[in-house]
Amino acid sequence: MSTDELTRVEYAGPSAGSARFTRREALALGLCMCCLPARGSASECFSLKDVGNGLFIREAPHEEATRENNGGIANIGFIIGRDGVLVIDPGGSLADGQWLRSQIRKCTDKPIRYVVMSHVHPDHCFGAAAFAEEQPEFIGHHALSRALDARGSFYHERLVDILGSRSVGAIVYPTREIEDVAEVDLGDRIVRITAHDTAHTDCDLSMFDTSTGTLFPADLLFVGRVPSLDGSLPGWLNEAKRLDGIGASRAVPGHGPAMVDFRPAMAKQVRYLTVLRDETRKAIAQGLGIEKASRVVAAGEGEGWALFEDYNGRNVIQAYKELEWE
């Protein structure tokens, strides 16, 4: 069986049924279009950053996924411990995951014991098939399998349309699901993994490397690229407070620089999300329709956010659908 096939294999769960949607139909059905392939932009050359203490991060460009970048538009990386390696999101396609695996093997021959898939969006989890022969634990949120059942086929077909089937690979399901908080031991360092309530998506994980005090919030933190809302706006603001309570001084965001000071970076995101919430509530109270609201709500918040024009309107629509029922 090729890794292109969307059928059950030892490391993959059952796929959702085959379905094809236009972008408009997908939005109407509530399928997030963020981080999916779009034709057009050329990517920067990938490079791996050694940020110290056995931690390596690929800092991705602020792009949509294209054939040129193989869907490699999210920050991904790995931690090397005494006894093995933990992968921090396996990348956006089979080809992207293969690139990451090759980088790991340039650094160490230790076994890859854990592959953490932080949430359902393909730029973070669709590279997992590249690690199958390592037989790691594939770690995901307890709601990730359900999310892959609902969206996996759609995401897969969109990726195949742009990248080609040889670059995409199989959908991989978690072999270990996190219900609340769990720890993995790399021998000389503990990584704490937290399952969050609905926020950016309904299946977000974060990680905290206790030995270095580094937080890996994945797409619970965007830096430079405008956040994309696919879950709950009040929930995301609540989970931002929860992350702040960890007390991390530095973080690896899902998009942005390889390493940032956590609190100022999160403060900028919280400002945008707060304005989005407050102005959406105001638009609803004033009887503004959802289409007009998508053009005016938070429209003045674009400074410092890449892809703002592409995503702010969609964020407003997602927020409006949730907040109008408060």
Summary of the structure (lengths in Angstrom):
residues: 326
radius of gyration: 18.7
end to end distance: 48.6
largest distance: 60.8
contacts: 1181
relative contact order: 0.13
helix: 36%
strand: 21%
